[in-house]
Amino acid sequence: MSRCRQKIAMLLTLLLITGCALVSVESGPVLQIGTVQKPYEVRGLLQQDLYLGGVIRITGDLFVPAGRSLQIAPGSHVLVVGNDSTKIDPEYLDKGTEILVKGRLIVAGEKGIPVKFSLDESTPKGENWTGIELVAAEAAIFKHVDILGAEIGILSLDSSPQLTQVNILGARYGILMQGGGELVYRGGRISGGDAGLLCFDYSALSLEQLSILDNLEEGLYLASGCSLQQQGLQINRNDLGAVASESYRTSLQVSLSDNRIDFKPLPEEAVQ
């Protein structure tokens, strides 16, 4: 088959998977497409930039080092095989399967054709996937993404993720912000886990049209060093709506309803 015909075949395959027009990339790696019958499998240390679409299967820890990029096309389904026995070299944070990013991660879903992350059905009983871990990441952009069933949907250490229309569902912890950095979150929901959005150290949160609901513990936790800007934030039906210093009570009041306890002030020793 000629190179031209191969490209046409790849395009048609992605159209069948996503039901939409392919988003072009002006420069960068060639789009690699996986299918239900033959997923694109990846694991370990990323040696080159990758642009992936269709069905992607992460069979072990994946590390995107500084200077490398991973981009995922609209309509893709990322299946993560839970595994606690094989770890990425040179580093890992957790025993579960993790996506660890120090370089660039761009998950580029579109309205009506989101990218979905979920646990692969072949995962042994009792094992899980850790989630997406950003460690001083060069860039982390998520648009129209569903992240399902992770231990921590997104862990951000000294990183500044940008989220647009992102749903984090059934994660033990939806988002955990630590260190510095700023989370910009525009639209979506965090629900069905133990805790929603936890902010520690000196991270900054900019939240707009975000719903945090139906979590078994706190919906929003703000350590005293965190800063918050919010518009259209809704925190509903959690055990504890918001845990924060007393100074946030008034600004959060309109966002809180139907939680067992809407607002719980931080203990004095936690505020100091």
N, C-alpha and C positions, 0 to 999 in steps of 0.2 A: 504494500500500500504506500502511495506517495506521501510525502510529508504534509502536503496540503489536505489530502483526504484524511489523514490521521487527525489533524486539527479539527476538521469538520465533524468527525466522529466524536471527538471529545466534547465539542460544543453541544451536539445533539444529546449526548448522554446527560450533561448537566441540565439541559432544558427539560428532559424527562424527569429528572430528580426534583428539580425546584419548581417547574412549571412557570418559569419566568425567563426574561432575557438575561443573558450573562453580563455581569458588570465587568467592564474592561479595566485593565491596569496598564497605565502608560509605560511604566518601566518596572523592572523587577523580575522575579522568578516566573517561570511558566506555570500556569495552573495545572495542578495534579488532581485527578478526579478519581474518587473511589465509588463503588456501587454496592448495592445490597449483597450481590453475589460475590464481589471481590472488593472489600473495603481497602482504602489506603491505610496501611499500618505504619505506625511510627512509635519510637521510644528512644530513650537514652539522650545523649548530648547532641544537640542540633549542630551539625557540621556546616550547614549552608542555609541560606534563606529559603523558606518554603511558603508556597501559596497553594492552599488545599481547598477542595470542594467536594460535594457529594457526601458519601459515607466515609468517615474517618474513624479508625480504631486505634486507640492508644493502649498498647499492650503492656506497658510498664512505665516507670517514671520518665517524664520528659523534661529536659532542661534547655531553655532558650537563653544562652549566655549573652553577656554584653557584646554588642556589635552584630548580633544576629536578629532576624525577624521571622515571625510566624504570622501569616495572614490567612484568615478563614473566610470563604466566600458565602454569600447569601444562600439560605436554604440548606446549609450543611447540617449533618447530624454527627456529633462527636460522641463516640461510644468509648467509655473508659473501663478497662478491665481492672477490677480491684485486685490488688496484690500487695502483700507485705513482706515479700522475700527478696525482691530484686531492687536495688537502689542505684540511683544515678551517680556517676562519678563526674566531677569531684565532690559533689555535696548534695545533701538532701535534708529536709526539715522534719519529715514525718515517715512513719512506717507504711502508711497507706500509699496508693498510687497518687502521684502529685504532678501537676504541671507547674514547674518552677520557672519564673521569668525574671531575668536581669536585663534582657535586651528589649525587643519590641514585640508586643502582641496586639494584633488588630483583628477583632472579630466583627466582621462587617455584614451583619444582617440588614434586611430592609423591611419596611412595613408589609406585613402579610407573608413574608418569607424569612422568618427568624432563623438564627443558628441555635441549635439545641445541644446541650451537654447532658449526658445521662450515663448511668451505670450499665455496662454491657451485661447481657443476660448470662454470659458464660462465667461471670464472677462467682467464685466459690462462696458458699453460704457463710455468713458471718464476716466477710471482708467488704471493704468499701473503698471509695476513692476520697482522697483528702480534699481536693478542690484545686483552685487556681491561686498560686502563691506569687506575689509580686515583691521582689526584694531589690530595692533601689532600681526599679525598672526604668528603662529609658523612655518607654511609652506603653500605655495600656488603654486601649480604646475598645469599648463594647457598644454596639448599636443593635437593637432588636435581637436580644439574646435571652434564652431560657436556660437557667442552670438548675439542674434537678438532682436532689438527693446527695449532695456532697457533705462531707464532714464540716468544712468551712467553704461557703460559696466562693468568696474572694477574701484572701488574706493579703493585706497591704502593709509592707514594712518600708517606711521611708519612700513611698511611691505616691503618685498622683493619678489614680485611675479616673477615666471619664466614661460615664455610663449614660446611655440614652435608651429608654424603653427596655429596661432589663428586669426580668423576673427571676428571683432566686427562691426556689420552692423546695420545702422539705429538707433544707440543710440544718444540721445541728446549730451552727452559727451562720447567719446570712453573710454579713460583712464584718470583718475585724480590721480596724485601722490602728496601727501602732507606729511609734516614732513620730516623724514629721510627715509632710506631704498633705495634699488636699484631695478629697473625694468630691467630684462633681457628678451629681446623680439627677438626671432629668427624666422622670417618668418611669413607672413600673411598680413592682411590689416585692416585698420580702415577707414570706408567710409559711406557716406550717412547720416551723422548726422549734428548737429550744429557745433561741434568742435571735433577735432581728439584726440590729446594727449596733456594734460596740465600738466606742472610740476611746483610745487611751493616749497617754503622753501629750504631745502637742500637735495632734492632727487637726485639720480644718475640714468641716463638712459644709457643702453647699447643696441643699436638697430642694427639689422642686417637683410638685405633683407626684410625690412618692407615698405609697401606702405600706405601712408596716402592721401586719395583722395576724391574729390566730397563732401566736407563738406561746410556748408553754411557760417561758420565763419573761425577761424584760423585752419590750419592743425596741427601746432606744436606751443606750447607756452612754452617758457623757462624763468622762473623767474631768477633773477640774481644769486641766490644761487645754482641753479641746475647745474649739470655737464652732459656732453654728450659725449659718444663714439658712432660712427656710421660707418657702412659699408653697402653699397648698399641701403641706405635709399632713397626713392622716395616720394616727396611731390608735388602732381599735382592736378590741377583743383579745388582748394579750393578758397574761397574768399581771405583770407590772407594765404600765404604759411607758413611762419614762423614769429613769433613775438619773438624777443630775443634781447639781448644786442648786440651792434655793433661788439663786438669781435667775434661773431659767424658768421658774414656775409660771410667771406671767406670760412670757413669750410663747410657751408651749401649750398654754391652757386651751386655746382654740383647737389645737390639733388632737386633743385627747378625749376619747369617749369609749364607754362600754368595756373598759379594762377592769379587772378585779380591783386594782388600785391604780388610779390614773397617774398620779405623780408621787414618787418616793424620793425625798431629798437624800443626797449622799451623806453618810456619817461625817461628822466634823473632821475626824482624822483622815478621811479620804479627800476632803476638800483642801486641807493644808498643803 
